Every structure is written in C-alpha cells, then in structure tokens.
C-alpha cells in the first residue's frame, strides 16, 4: 500500500487477512496526519498532486544523505522530489 511496494489494497487484504475496509481506514488516517500515501497502488508518477506535495515537503530540511535514505524508504528518487 505504501512505497516501495505500492501493493493494491485488495492484494494486501488477501495476503494479510486484514479487511480492505481496515486498510482503507488506516491509509486515510495516515493521509490525515500528513504522511505521503499514494493511492490505488500507482507508481509515484501516477500520484495525485496533493500526495506529491506532501512528500516533497517532508524532506525539505534534510541533507543529501538523509534525503537519499528518505527516498529509499518511500521508493522514490531524489530527482522525482526535486521535480515535484
């Protein structure tokens, strides 16, 4: 559901035994807390402008090493964040 896997909610529900409704609720709560959460299992280039903006703001105060680690966790490239 989140980078770097970006699994579909339905696939994640089957794999884990957690209901789709619970997964959607958790994703909505994470988004409400300002966490960059992509929707619908899309690759980062398919994310909404709001998702891209949220992710672009998170690493604003990080040095190059921290930015690289952040991108690795999110399944992104630093160039994508710069472009956003």
PDB file with SEQRES, HELIX, SHEET and CRYST1 records, atoms N, CA, C and O in Angstrom:
SEQRES   1 A   84  UNK UNK UNK UNK UNK UNK UNK UNK UNK UNK UNK UNK UNK          
SEQRES   2 A   84  UNK UNK UNK UNK UNK UNK UNK UNK UNK UNK UNK UNK UNK          
SEQRES   3 A   84  UNK UNK UNK UNK UNK UNK UNK UNK UNK UNK UNK UNK UNK          
SEQRES   4 A   84  UNK UNK UNK UNK UNK UNK UNK UNK UNK UNK UNK UNK UNK          
SEQRES   5 A   84  UNK UNK UNK UNK UNK UNK UNK UNK UNK UNK UNK UNK UNK          
SEQRES   6 A   84  UNK UNK UNK UNK UNK UNK UNK UNK UNK UNK UNK UNK UNK          
SEQRES   7 A   84  UNK UNK UNK UNK UNK UNK                                      
HELIX    1 AA1 UNK A    9  UNK A   16  1                                   8    
HELIX    2 AA2 UNK A   20  UNK A   32  1                                  13    
HELIX    3 AA3 UNK A   44  UNK A   46  5                                   3    
HELIX    4 AA4 UNK A   49  UNK A   58  1                                  10    
HELIX    5 AA5 UNK A   64  UNK A   74  1                                  11    
HELIX    6 AA6 UNK A   78  UNK A   83  1                                   6    
CRYST1    1.000    1.000    1.000  90.00  90.00  90.00 P 1           1          
ATOM      1  N   UNK A   1       0.828  -1.179   0.000  1.00  0.00           N  
ATOM      2  CA  UNK A   1       0.000   0.000   0.000  1.00  0.00           C  
ATOM      3  C   UNK A   1       0.875   1.246   0.000  1.00  0.00           C  
ATOM      4  O   UNK A   1       0.472   2.284  -0.524  1.00  0.00           O  
ATOM      5  N   UNK A   2       2.068   1.155   0.582  1.00  0.00           N  
ATOM      6  CA  UNK A   2       2.971   2.302   0.615  1.00  0.00           C  
ATOM      7  C   UNK A   2       4.275   1.922  -0.078  1.00  0.00           C  
ATOM      8  O   UNK A   2       4.584   0.739  -0.226  1.00  0.00           O  
ATOM      9  N   UNK A   3       5.024   2.910  -0.493  1.00  0.00           N  
ATOM     10  CA  UNK A   3       6.296   2.637  -1.161  1.00  0.00           C  
ATOM     11  C   UNK A   3       7.208   1.806  -0.290  1.00  0.00           C  
ATOM     12  O   UNK A   3       7.085   1.881   0.933  1.00  0.00           O  
ATOM     13  N   UNK A   4       8.078   1.050  -0.816  1.00  0.00           N  
ATOM     14  CA  UNK A   4       8.337   0.934  -2.250  1.00  0.00           C  
ATOM     15  C   UNK A   4       7.462  -0.092  -2.951  1.00  0.00           C  
ATOM     16  O   UNK A   4       7.512  -0.175  -4.179  1.00  0.00           O  
ATOM     17  N   UNK A   5       6.671  -0.871  -2.246  1.00  0.00           N  
ATOM     18  CA  UNK A   5       5.880  -1.927  -2.883  1.00  0.00           C  
ATOM     19  C   UNK A   5       4.653  -1.393  -3.612  1.00  0.00           C  
ATOM     20  O   UNK A   5       4.341  -1.860  -4.707  1.00  0.00           O  
ATOM     21  N   UNK A   6       3.956  -0.432  -3.033  1.00  0.00           N  
ATOM     22  CA  UNK A   6       2.726   0.118  -3.607  1.00  0.00           C  
ATOM     23  C   UNK A   6       1.721  -0.975  -3.951  1.00  0.00           C  
ATOM     24  O   UNK A   6       1.120  -0.958  -5.026  1.00  0.00           O  
ATOM     25  N   UNK A   7       1.541  -1.914  -3.045  1.00  0.00           N  
ATOM     26  CA  UNK A   7       0.627  -3.032  -3.274  1.00  0.00           C  
ATOM     27  C   UNK A   7      -0.815  -2.546  -3.317  1.00  0.00           C  
ATOM     28  O   UNK A   7      -1.181  -1.594  -2.627  1.00  0.00           O  
ATOM     29  N   UNK A   8      -1.622  -3.203  -4.127  1.00  0.00           N  
ATOM     30  CA  UNK A   8      -3.048  -2.900  -4.169  1.00  0.00           C  
ATOM     31  C   UNK A   8      -3.676  -3.300  -2.843  1.00  0.00           C  
ATOM     32  O   UNK A   8      -3.261  -4.279  -2.222  1.00  0.00           O  
ATOM     33  N   UNK A   9      -4.660  -2.555  -2.418  1.00  0.00           N  
ATOM     34  CA  UNK A   9      -5.331  -2.837  -1.154  1.00  0.00           C  
ATOM     35  C   UNK A   9      -5.950  -4.226  -1.190  1.00  0.00           C  
ATOM     36  O   UNK A   9      -5.856  -4.969  -0.213  1.00  0.00           O  
ATOM     37  N   UNK A  10      -6.576  -4.583  -2.295  1.00  0.00           N  
ATOM     38  CA  UNK A  10      -7.214  -5.902  -2.384  1.00  0.00           C  
ATOM     39  C   UNK A  10      -6.185  -7.031  -2.256  1.00  0.00           C  
ATOM     40  O   UNK A  10      -6.445  -8.040  -1.600  1.00  0.00           O  
ATOM     41  N   UNK A  11      -5.021  -6.856  -2.884  1.00  0.00           N  
ATOM     42  CA  UNK A  11      -3.973  -7.877  -2.796  1.00  0.00           C  
ATOM     43  C   UNK A  11      -3.419  -7.949  -1.378  1.00  0.00           C  
ATOM     44  O   UNK A  11      -3.183  -9.039  -0.858  1.00  0.00           O  
ATOM     45  N   UNK A  12      -3.216  -6.814  -0.764  1.00  0.00           N  
ATOM     46  CA  UNK A  12      -2.702  -6.769   0.600  1.00  0.00           C  
ATOM     47  C   UNK A  12      -3.691  -7.406   1.574  1.00  0.00           C  
ATOM     48  O   UNK A  12      -3.285  -8.101   2.506  1.00  0.00           O  
ATOM     49  N   UNK A  13      -4.972  -7.175   1.364  1.00  0.00           N  
ATOM     50  CA  UNK A  13      -6.001  -7.777   2.219  1.00  0.00           C  
ATOM     51  C   UNK A  13      -5.972  -9.296   2.116  1.00  0.00           C  
ATOM     52  O   UNK A  13      -6.052  -9.992   3.129  1.00  0.00           O  
ATOM     53  N   UNK A  14      -5.859  -9.811   0.894  1.00  0.00           N  
ATOM     54  CA  UNK A  14      -5.794 -11.263   0.709  1.00  0.00           C  
ATOM     55  C   UNK A  14      -4.539 -11.838   1.357  1.00  0.00           C  
ATOM     56  O   UNK A  14      -4.582 -12.886   2.000  1.00  0.00           O  
ATOM     57  N   UNK A  15      -3.431 -11.142   1.179  1.00  0.00           N  
ATOM     58  CA  UNK A  15      -2.149 -11.622   1.678  1.00  0.00           C  
ATOM     59  C   UNK A  15      -2.064 -11.619   3.202  1.00  0.00           C  
ATOM     60  O   UNK A  15      -1.474 -12.524   3.792  1.00  0.00           O  
ATOM     61  N   UNK A  16      -2.649 -10.611   3.838  1.00  0.00           N  
ATOM     62  CA  UNK A  16      -2.504 -10.456   5.285  1.00  0.00           C  
ATOM     63  C   UNK A  16      -3.707 -10.909   6.092  1.00  0.00           C  
ATOM     64  O   UNK A  16      -3.594 -11.161   7.291  1.00  0.00           O  
ATOM     65  N   UNK A  17      -4.860 -11.013   5.442  1.00  0.00           N  
ATOM     66  CA  UNK A  17      -6.070 -11.367   6.177  1.00  0.00           C  
ATOM     67  C   UNK A  17      -6.725 -10.162   6.856  1.00  0.00           C  
ATOM     68  O   UNK A  17      -7.701 -10.318   7.591  1.00  0.00           O  
ATOM     69  N   UNK A  18      -6.194  -8.963   6.612  1.00  0.00           N  
ATOM     70  CA  UNK A  18      -6.779  -7.731   7.151  1.00  0.00           C  
ATOM     71  C   UNK A  18      -7.841  -7.261   6.160  1.00  0.00           C  
ATOM     72  O   UNK A  18      -7.624  -7.311   4.950  1.00  0.00           O  
ATOM     73  N   UNK A  19      -8.976  -6.811   6.661  1.00  0.00           N  
ATOM     74  CA  UNK A  19     -10.049  -6.402   5.762  1.00  0.00           C  
ATOM     75  C   UNK A  19      -9.650  -5.173   4.950  1.00  0.00           C  
ATOM     76  O   UNK A  19      -8.862  -4.341   5.399  1.00  0.00           O  
ATOM     77  N   UNK A  20     -10.212  -5.079   3.747  1.00  0.00           N  
ATOM     78  CA  UNK A  20      -9.950  -3.915   2.899  1.00  0.00           C  
ATOM     79  C   UNK A  20     -10.406  -2.630   3.593  1.00  0.00           C  
ATOM     80  O   UNK A  20      -9.743  -1.597   3.503  1.00  0.00           O  
ATOM     81  N   UNK A  21     -11.544  -2.707   4.285  1.00  0.00           N  
ATOM     82  CA  UNK A  21     -12.056  -1.528   4.970  1.00  0.00           C  
ATOM     83  C   UNK A  21     -11.047  -1.021   6.008  1.00  0.00           C  
ATOM     84  O   UNK A  21     -10.832   0.185   6.122  1.00  0.00           O  
ATOM     85  N   UNK A  22     -10.431  -1.936   6.761  1.00  0.00           N  
ATOM     86  CA  UNK A  22      -9.433  -1.524   7.756  1.00  0.00           C  
ATOM     87  C   UNK A  22      -8.226  -0.889   7.074  1.00  0.00           C  
ATOM     88  O   UNK A  22      -7.707   0.119   7.553  1.00  0.00           O  
ATOM     89  N   UNK A  23      -7.776  -1.464   5.966  1.00  0.00           N  
ATOM     90  CA  UNK A  23      -6.638  -0.908   5.246  1.00  0.00           C  
ATOM     91  C   UNK A  23      -6.943   0.484   4.696  1.00  0.00           C  
ATOM     92  O   UNK A  23      -6.114   1.388   4.797  1.00  0.00           O  
ATOM     93  N   UNK A  24      -8.120   0.656   4.119  1.00  0.00           N  
ATOM     94  CA  UNK A  24      -8.516   1.977   3.615  1.00  0.00           C  
ATOM     95  C   UNK A  24      -8.599   2.993   4.756  1.00  0.00           C  
ATOM     96  O   UNK A  24      -8.200   4.147   4.601  1.00  0.00           O  
ATOM     97  N   UNK A  25      -9.118   2.552   5.896  1.00  0.00           N  
ATOM     98  CA  UNK A  25      -9.204   3.444   7.060  1.00  0.00           C  
ATOM     99  C   UNK A  25      -7.823   3.864   7.518  1.00  0.00           C  
ATOM    100  O   UNK A  25      -7.592   5.042   7.788  1.00  0.00           O  
ATOM    101  N   UNK A  26      -6.903   2.917   7.610  1.00  0.00           N  
ATOM    102  CA  UNK A  26      -5.539   3.234   8.042  1.00  0.00           C  
ATOM    103  C   UNK A  26      -4.863   4.173   7.057  1.00  0.00           C  
ATOM    104  O   UNK A  26      -4.150   5.092   7.460  1.00  0.00           O  
ATOM    105  N   UNK A  27      -5.087   3.945   5.750  1.00  0.00           N  
ATOM    106  CA  UNK A  27      -4.486   4.818   4.743  1.00  0.00           C  
ATOM    107  C   UNK A  27      -5.052   6.241   4.855  1.00  0.00           C  
ATOM    108  O   UNK A  27      -4.308   7.218   4.760  1.00  0.00           O  
ATOM    109  N   UNK A  28      -6.360   6.350   5.056  1.00  0.00           N  
ATOM    110  CA  UNK A  28      -6.998   7.661   5.210  1.00  0.00           C  
ATOM    111  C   UNK A  28      -6.465   8.371   6.452  1.00  0.00           C  
ATOM    112  O   UNK A  28      -6.223   9.578   6.418  1.00  0.00           O  
ATOM    113  N   UNK A  29      -6.282   7.633   7.551  1.00  0.00           N  
ATOM    114  CA  UNK A  29      -5.742   8.234   8.778  1.00  0.00           C  
ATOM    115  C   UNK A  29      -4.310   8.712   8.576  1.00  0.00           C  
ATOM    116  O   UNK A  29      -3.946   9.790   9.047  1.00  0.00           O  
ATOM    117  N   UNK A  30      -3.500   7.928   7.886  1.00  0.00           N  
ATOM    118  CA  UNK A  30      -2.114   8.318   7.618  1.00  0.00           C  
ATOM    119  C   UNK A  30      -2.079   9.573   6.756  1.00  0.00           C  
ATOM    120  O   UNK A  30      -1.271  10.472   6.989  1.00  0.00           O  
ATOM    121  N   UNK A  31      -2.948   9.630   5.773  1.00  0.00           N  
ATOM    122  CA  UNK A  31      -3.022  10.811   4.917  1.00  0.00           C  
ATOM    123  C   UNK A  31      -3.462  12.028   5.732  1.00  0.00           C  
ATOM    124  O   UNK A  31      -2.956  13.130   5.520  1.00  0.00           O  
ATOM    125  N   UNK A  32      -4.392  11.837   6.655  1.00  0.00           N  
ATOM    126  CA  UNK A  32      -4.863  12.921   7.508  1.00  0.00           C  
ATOM    127  C   UNK A  32      -3.788  13.460   8.433  1.00  0.00           C  
ATOM    128  O   UNK A  32      -3.865  14.604   8.882  1.00  0.00           O  
ATOM    129  N   UNK A  33      -2.788  12.642   8.717  1.00  0.00           N  
ATOM    130  CA  UNK A  33      -1.674  13.059   9.565  1.00  0.00           C  
ATOM    131  C   UNK A  33      -0.554  13.687   8.747  1.00  0.00           C  
ATOM    132  O   UNK A  33       0.506  14.016   9.280  1.00  0.00           O  
ATOM    133  N   UNK A  34      -0.793  13.851   7.451  1.00  0.00           N  
ATOM    134  CA  UNK A  34       0.203  14.487   6.605  1.00  0.00           C  
ATOM    135  C   UNK A  34       1.252  13.563   6.039  1.00  0.00           C  
ATOM    136  O   UNK A  34       2.230  14.028   5.455  1.00  0.00           O  
ATOM    137  N   UNK A  35       1.074  12.266   6.197  1.00  0.00           N  
ATOM    138  CA  UNK A  35       2.039  11.323   5.634  1.00  0.00           C  
ATOM    139  C   UNK A  35       1.762  11.157   4.155  1.00  0.00           C  
ATOM    140  O   UNK A  35       0.605  11.077   3.739  1.00  0.00           O  
ATOM    141  N   UNK A  36       2.813  11.105   3.362  1.00  0.00           N  
ATOM    142  CA  UNK A  36       2.636  10.906   1.933  1.00  0.00           C  
ATOM    143  C   UNK A  36       2.197   9.490   1.650  1.00  0.00           C  
ATOM    144  O   UNK A  36       2.985   8.555   1.791  1.00  0.00           O  
ATOM    145  N   UNK A  37       0.950   9.319   1.253  1.00  0.00           N  
ATOM    146  CA  UNK A  37       0.412   7.991   0.992  1.00  0.00           C  
ATOM    147  C   UNK A  37      -0.159   7.977  -0.417  1.00  0.00           C  
ATOM    148  O   UNK A  37      -1.148   8.660  -0.684  1.00  0.00           O  
ATOM    149  N   UNK A  38       0.435   7.220  -1.314  1.00  0.00           N  
ATOM    150  CA  UNK A  38      -0.112   7.158  -2.663  1.00  0.00           C  
ATOM    151  C   UNK A  38      -1.408   6.378  -2.685  1.00  0.00           C  
ATOM    152  O   UNK A  38      -1.665   5.568  -1.795  1.00  0.00           O  
ATOM    153  N   UNK A  39      -2.210   6.613  -3.678  1.00  0.00           N  
ATOM    154  CA  UNK A  39      -3.471   5.906  -3.790  1.00  0.00           C  
ATOM    155  C   UNK A  39      -3.473   4.887  -4.904  1.00  0.00           C  
ATOM    156  O   UNK A  39      -2.761   5.043  -5.896  1.00  0.00           O  
ATOM    157  N   UNK A  40      -4.254   3.863  -4.752  1.00  0.00           N  
ATOM    158  CA  UNK A  40      -4.570   2.902  -5.785  1.00  0.00           C  
ATOM    159  C   UNK A  40      -3.372   2.131  -6.329  1.00  0.00           C  
ATOM    160  O   UNK A  40      -3.431   1.641  -7.456  1.00  0.00           O  
ATOM    161  N   UNK A  41      -2.290   2.008  -5.570  1.00  0.00           N  
ATOM    162  CA  UNK A  41      -1.158   1.200  -5.992  1.00  0.00           C  
ATOM    163  C   UNK A  41      -0.374   1.780  -7.154  1.00  0.00           C  
ATOM    164  O   UNK A  41       0.395   1.060  -7.789  1.00  0.00           O  
ATOM    165  N   UNK A  42      -0.545   3.062  -7.450  1.00  0.00           N  
ATOM    166  CA  UNK A  42       0.155   3.687  -8.563  1.00  0.00           C  
ATOM    167  C   UNK A  42       1.631   3.861  -8.263  1.00  0.00           C  
ATOM    168  O   UNK A  42       2.050   3.929  -7.108  1.00  0.00           O  
ATOM    169  N   UNK A  43       2.413   3.930  -9.341  1.00  0.00           N  
ATOM    170  CA  UNK A  43       3.808   4.309  -9.201  1.00  0.00           C  
ATOM    171  C   UNK A  43       3.841   5.795  -8.879  1.00  0.00           C  
ATOM    172  O   UNK A  43       2.870   6.496  -9.163  1.00  0.00           O  
ATOM    173  N   UNK A  44       4.913   6.296  -8.302  1.00  0.00           N  
ATOM    174  CA  UNK A  44       4.963   7.689  -7.874  1.00  0.00           C  
ATOM    175  C   UNK A  44       4.558   8.699  -8.937  1.00  0.00           C  
ATOM    176  O   UNK A  44       3.956   9.719  -8.602  1.00  0.00           O  
ATOM    177  N   UNK A  45       4.862   8.456 -10.191  1.00  0.00           N  
ATOM    178  CA  UNK A  45       4.487   9.415 -11.226  1.00  0.00           C  
ATOM    179  C   UNK A  45       2.973   9.490 -11.422  1.00  0.00           C  
ATOM    180  O   UNK A  45       2.471  10.446 -12.014  1.00  0.00           O  
ATOM    181  N   UNK A  46       2.244   8.486 -10.928  1.00  0.00           N  
ATOM    182  CA  UNK A  46       0.792   8.495 -11.040  1.00  0.00           C  
ATOM    183  C   UNK A  46       0.091   9.046  -9.811  1.00  0.00           C  
ATOM    184  O   UNK A  46      -1.138   9.057  -9.755  1.00  0.00           O  
ATOM    185  N   UNK A  47       0.858   9.508  -8.816  1.00  0.00           N  
ATOM    186  CA  UNK A  47       0.261  10.042  -7.590  1.00  0.00           C  
ATOM    187  C   UNK A  47      -0.433  11.361  -7.866  1.00  0.00           C  
ATOM    188  O   UNK A  47      -0.122  12.047  -8.840  1.00  0.00           O  
ATOM    189  N   UNK A  48      -1.365  11.705  -7.014  1.00  0.00           N  
ATOM    190  CA  UNK A  48      -2.049  12.991  -7.131  1.00  0.00           C  
ATOM    191  C   UNK A  48      -1.094  14.121  -6.773  1.00  0.00           C  
ATOM    192  O   UNK A  48      -0.057  13.900  -6.148  1.00  0.00           O  
ATOM    193  N   UNK A  49      -1.455  15.324  -7.174  1.00  0.00           N  
ATOM    194  CA  UNK A  49      -0.633  16.498  -6.843  1.00  0.00           C  
ATOM    195  C   UNK A  49      -0.517  16.674  -5.335  1.00  0.00           C  
ATOM    196  O   UNK A  49       0.539  17.062  -4.837  1.00  0.00           O  
ATOM    197  N   UNK A  50      -1.601  16.391  -4.598  1.00  0.00           N  
ATOM    198  CA  UNK A  50      -1.571  16.520  -3.133  1.00  0.00           C  
ATOM    199  C   UNK A  50      -0.569  15.545  -2.517  1.00  0.00           C  
ATOM    200  O   UNK A  50       0.172  15.909  -1.604  1.00  0.00           O  
ATOM    201  N   UNK A  51      -0.545  14.304  -3.014  1.00  0.00           N  
ATOM    202  CA  UNK A  51       0.398  13.311  -2.494  1.00  0.00           C  
ATOM    203  C   UNK A  51       1.834  13.729  -2.786  1.00  0.00           C  
ATOM    204  O   UNK A  51       2.705  13.631  -1.922  1.00  0.00           O  
ATOM    205  N   UNK A  52       2.074  14.196  -4.007  1.00  0.00           N  
ATOM    206  CA  UNK A  52       3.418  14.634  -4.376  1.00  0.00           C  
ATOM    207  C   UNK A  52       3.855  15.818  -3.516  1.00  0.00           C  
ATOM    208  O   UNK A  52       4.994  15.872  -3.053  1.00  0.00           O  
ATOM    209  N   UNK A  53       2.943  16.760  -3.309  1.00  0.00           N  
ATOM    210  CA  UNK A  53       3.263  17.934  -2.497  1.00  0.00           C  
ATOM    211  C   UNK A  53       3.618  17.533  -1.070  1.00  0.00           C  
ATOM    212  O   UNK A  53       4.585  18.038  -0.501  1.00  0.00           O  
ATOM    213  N   UNK A  54       2.836  16.628  -0.494  1.00  0.00           N  
ATOM    214  CA  UNK A  54       3.098  16.179   0.874  1.00  0.00           C  
ATOM    215  C   UNK A  54       4.459  15.514   0.980  1.00  0.00           C  
ATOM    216  O   UNK A  54       5.190  15.743   1.944  1.00  0.00           O  
ATOM    217  N   UNK A  55       4.803  14.695   0.002  1.00  0.00           N  
ATOM    218  CA  UNK A  55       6.092  14.011   0.021  1.00  0.00           C  
ATOM    219  C   UNK A  55       7.224  15.001  -0.210  1.00  0.00           C  
ATOM    220  O   UNK A  55       8.285  14.878   0.402  1.00  0.00           O  
ATOM    221  N   UNK A  56       7.018  15.971  -1.074  1.00  0.00           N  
ATOM    222  CA  UNK A  56       8.063  16.959  -1.371  1.00  0.00           C  
ATOM    223  C   UNK A  56       8.371  17.822  -0.150  1.00  0.00           C  
ATOM    224  O   UNK A  56       9.506  18.269   0.016  1.00  0.00           O  
ATOM    225  N   UNK A  57       7.381  18.061   0.703  1.00  0.00           N  
ATOM    226  CA  UNK A  57       7.603  18.881   1.895  1.00  0.00           C  
ATOM    227  C   UNK A  57       8.354  18.158   2.996  1.00  0.00           C  
ATOM    228  O   UNK A  57       9.117  18.780   3.734  1.00  0.00           O  
ATOM    229  N   UNK A  58       8.151  16.853   3.118  1.00  0.00           N  
ATOM    230  CA  UNK A  58       8.743  16.091   4.218  1.00  0.00           C  
ATOM    231  C   UNK A  58      10.264  16.203   4.300  1.00  0.00           C  
ATOM    232  O   UNK A  58      10.786  16.453   5.386  1.00  0.00           O  
ATOM    233  N   UNK A  59      11.000  16.028   3.191  1.00  0.00           N  
ATOM    234  CA  UNK A  59      12.464  16.044   3.303  1.00  0.00           C  
ATOM    235  C   UNK A  59      13.100  17.416   3.113  1.00  0.00           C  
ATOM    236  O   UNK A  59      14.309  17.498   2.898  1.00  0.00           O  
ATOM    237  N   UNK A  60      12.337  18.480   3.185  1.00  0.00           N  
ATOM    238  CA  UNK A  60      12.840  19.815   2.865  1.00  0.00           C  
ATOM    239  C   UNK A  60      14.077  20.207   3.669  1.00  0.00           C  
ATOM    240  O   UNK A  60      14.949  20.892   3.135  1.00  0.00           O  
ATOM    241  N   UNK A  61      14.182  19.805   4.912  1.00  0.00           N  
ATOM    242  CA  UNK A  61      15.282  20.211   5.777  1.00  0.00           C  
ATOM    243  C   UNK A  61      16.344  19.123   5.946  1.00  0.00           C  
ATOM    244  O   UNK A  61      17.075  19.127   6.937  1.00  0.00           O  
ATOM    245  N   UNK A  62      16.436  18.209   5.008  1.00  0.00           N  
ATOM    246  CA  UNK A  62      17.382  17.099   5.143  1.00  0.00           C  
ATOM    247  C   UNK A  62      18.621  17.324   4.286  1.00  0.00           C  
ATOM    248  O   UNK A  62      18.559  17.959   3.233  1.00  0.00           O  
ATOM    249  N   UNK A  63      19.751  16.790   4.758  1.00  0.00           N  
ATOM    250  CA  UNK A  63      20.960  16.846   3.941  1.00  0.00           C  
ATOM    251  C   UNK A  63      20.887  15.727   2.895  1.00  0.00           C  
ATOM    252  O   UNK A  63      19.933  14.949   2.882  1.00  0.00           O  
ATOM    253  N   UNK A  64      21.891  15.648   2.027  1.00  0.00           N  
ATOM    254  CA  UNK A  64      21.863  14.699   0.912  1.00  0.00           C  
ATOM    255  C   UNK A  64      21.763  13.243   1.382  1.00  0.00           C  
ATOM    256  O   UNK A  64      21.039  12.448   0.784  1.00  0.00           O  
ATOM    257  N   UNK A  65      22.480  12.898   2.440  1.00  0.00           N  
ATOM    258  CA  UNK A  65      22.443  11.526   2.950  1.00  0.00           C  
ATOM    259  C   UNK A  65      21.062  11.188   3.500  1.00  0.00           C  
ATOM    260  O   UNK A  65      20.524  10.117   3.220  1.00  0.00           O  
ATOM    261  N   UNK A  66      20.492  12.095   4.279  1.00  0.00           N  
ATOM    262  CA  UNK A  66      19.156  11.870   4.838  1.00  0.00           C  
ATOM    263  C   UNK A  66      18.104  11.806   3.735  1.00  0.00           C  
ATOM    264  O   UNK A  66      17.173  11.005   3.812  1.00  0.00           O  
ATOM    265  N   UNK A  67      18.246  12.648   2.707  1.00  0.00           N  
ATOM    266  CA  UNK A  67      17.303  12.641   1.591  1.00  0.00           C  
ATOM    267  C   UNK A  67      17.356  11.307   0.853  1.00  0.00           C  
ATOM    268  O   UNK A  67      16.319  10.758   0.480  1.00  0.00           O  
ATOM    269  N   UNK A  68      18.563  10.788   0.643  1.00  0.00           N  
ATOM    270  CA  UNK A  68      18.713   9.503  -0.031  1.00  0.00           C  
ATOM    271  C   UNK A  68      18.042   8.385   0.768  1.00  0.00           C  
ATOM    272  O   UNK A  68      17.352   7.542   0.194  1.00  0.00           O  
ATOM    273  N   UNK A  69      18.240   8.374   2.080  1.00  0.00           N  
ATOM    274  CA  UNK A  69      17.610   7.365   2.940  1.00  0.00           C  
ATOM    275  C   UNK A  69      16.085   7.513   2.911  1.00  0.00           C  
ATOM    276  O   UNK A  69      15.362   6.520   2.830  1.00  0.00           O  
ATOM    277  N   UNK A  70      15.607   8.743   2.977  1.00  0.00           N  
ATOM    278  CA  UNK A  70      14.166   9.013   2.918  1.00  0.00           C  
ATOM    279  C   UNK A  70      13.582   8.455   1.611  1.00  0.00           C  
ATOM    280  O   UNK A  70      12.557   7.773   1.618  1.00  0.00           O  
ATOM    281  N   UNK A  71      14.250   8.756   0.500  1.00  0.00           N  
ATOM    282  CA  UNK A  71      13.769   8.288  -0.801  1.00  0.00           C  
ATOM    283  C   UNK A  71      13.774   6.766  -0.877  1.00  0.00           C  
ATOM    284  O   UNK A  71      12.856   6.171  -1.441  1.00  0.00           O  
ATOM    285  N   UNK A  72      14.784   6.144  -0.325  1.00  0.00           N  
ATOM    286  CA  UNK A  72      14.856   4.681  -0.326  1.00  0.00           C  
ATOM    287  C   UNK A  72      13.643   4.100   0.405  1.00  0.00           C  
ATOM    288  O   UNK A  72      13.029   3.145  -0.070  1.00  0.00           O  
ATOM    289  N   UNK A  73      13.299   4.678   1.560  1.00  0.00           N  
ATOM    290  CA  UNK A  73      12.145   4.190   2.326  1.00  0.00           C  
ATOM    291  C   UNK A  73      10.840   4.393   1.576  1.00  0.00           C  
ATOM    292  O   UNK A  73       9.935   3.564   1.675  1.00  0.00           O  
ATOM    293  N   UNK A  74      10.729   5.494   0.821  1.00  0.00           N  
ATOM    294  CA  UNK A  74       9.494   5.822   0.117  1.00  0.00           C  
ATOM    295  C   UNK A  74       9.413   5.199  -1.274  1.00  0.00           C  
ATOM    296  O   UNK A  74       8.363   5.251  -1.913  1.00  0.00           O  
ATOM    297  N   UNK A  75      10.514   4.611  -1.749  1.00  0.00           N  
ATOM    298  CA  UNK A  75      10.510   4.044  -3.092  1.00  0.00           C  
ATOM    299  C   UNK A  75      10.600   5.108  -4.171  1.00  0.00           C  
ATOM    300  O   UNK A  75      10.034   4.955  -5.253  1.00  0.00           O  
ATOM    301  N   UNK A  76      11.310   6.184  -3.876  1.00  0.00           N  
ATOM    302  CA  UNK A  76      11.429   7.321  -4.786  1.00  0.00           C  
ATOM    303  C   UNK A  76      12.876   7.582  -5.152  1.00  0.00           C  
ATOM    304  O   UNK A  76      13.796   6.982  -4.596  1.00  0.00           O  
ATOM    305  N   UNK A  77      13.058   8.487  -6.095  1.00  0.00           N  
ATOM    306  CA  UNK A  77      14.373   9.009  -6.432  1.00  0.00           C  
ATOM    307  C   UNK A  77      14.410  10.479  -6.039  1.00  0.00           C  
ATOM    308  O   UNK A  77      13.399  11.171  -6.157  1.00  0.00           O  
ATOM    309  N   UNK A  78      15.563  10.973  -5.571  1.00  0.00           N  
ATOM    310  CA  UNK A  78      15.657  12.400  -5.218  1.00  0.00           C  
ATOM    311  C   UNK A  78      15.245  13.317  -6.366  1.00  0.00           C  
ATOM    312  O   UNK A  78      14.686  14.389  -6.134  1.00  0.00           O  
ATOM    313  N   UNK A  79      15.515  12.906  -7.589  1.00  0.00           N  
ATOM    314  CA  UNK A  79      15.146  13.724  -8.745  1.00  0.00           C  
ATOM    315  C   UNK A  79      13.629  13.899  -8.866  1.00  0.00           C  
ATOM    316  O   UNK A  79      13.153  14.943  -9.313  1.00  0.00           O  
ATOM    317  N   UNK A  80      12.881  12.877  -8.467  1.00  0.00           N  
ATOM    318  CA  UNK A  80      11.417  12.991  -8.517  1.00  0.00           C  
ATOM    319  C   UNK A  80      10.948  14.061  -7.548  1.00  0.00           C  
ATOM    320  O   UNK A  80      10.098  14.884  -7.889  1.00  0.00           O  
ATOM    321  N   UNK A  81      11.493  14.054  -6.352  1.00  0.00           N  
ATOM    322  CA  UNK A  81      11.078  15.042  -5.358  1.00  0.00           C  
ATOM    323  C   UNK A  81      11.457  16.432  -5.818  1.00  0.00           C  
ATOM    324  O   UNK A  81      10.674  17.369  -5.661  1.00  0.00           O  
ATOM    325  N   UNK A  82      12.650  16.585  -6.387  1.00  0.00           N  
ATOM    326  CA  UNK A  82      13.077  17.894  -6.888  1.00  0.00           C  
ATOM    327  C   UNK A  82      12.133  18.388  -7.974  1.00  0.00           C  
ATOM    328  O   UNK A  82      11.793  19.570  -8.021  1.00  0.00           O  
ATOM    329  N   UNK A  83      11.713  17.484  -8.839  1.00  0.00           N  
ATOM    330  CA  UNK A  83      10.815  17.872  -9.934  1.00  0.00           C  
ATOM    331  C   UNK A  83       9.433  18.273  -9.430  1.00  0.00           C  
ATOM    332  O   UNK A  83       8.774  19.134 -10.013  1.00  0.00           O  
ATOM    333  N   UNK A  84       9.001  17.638  -8.336  1.00  0.00           N  
ATOM    334  CA  UNK A  84       7.687  17.957  -7.797  1.00  0.00           C  
ATOM    335  C   UNK A  84       7.698  19.300  -7.130  1.00  0.00           C  
ATOM    336  O   UNK A  84       6.671  19.741  -6.613  1.00  0.00           O  
TER     337      UNK A  84                                                      
END                                                                             
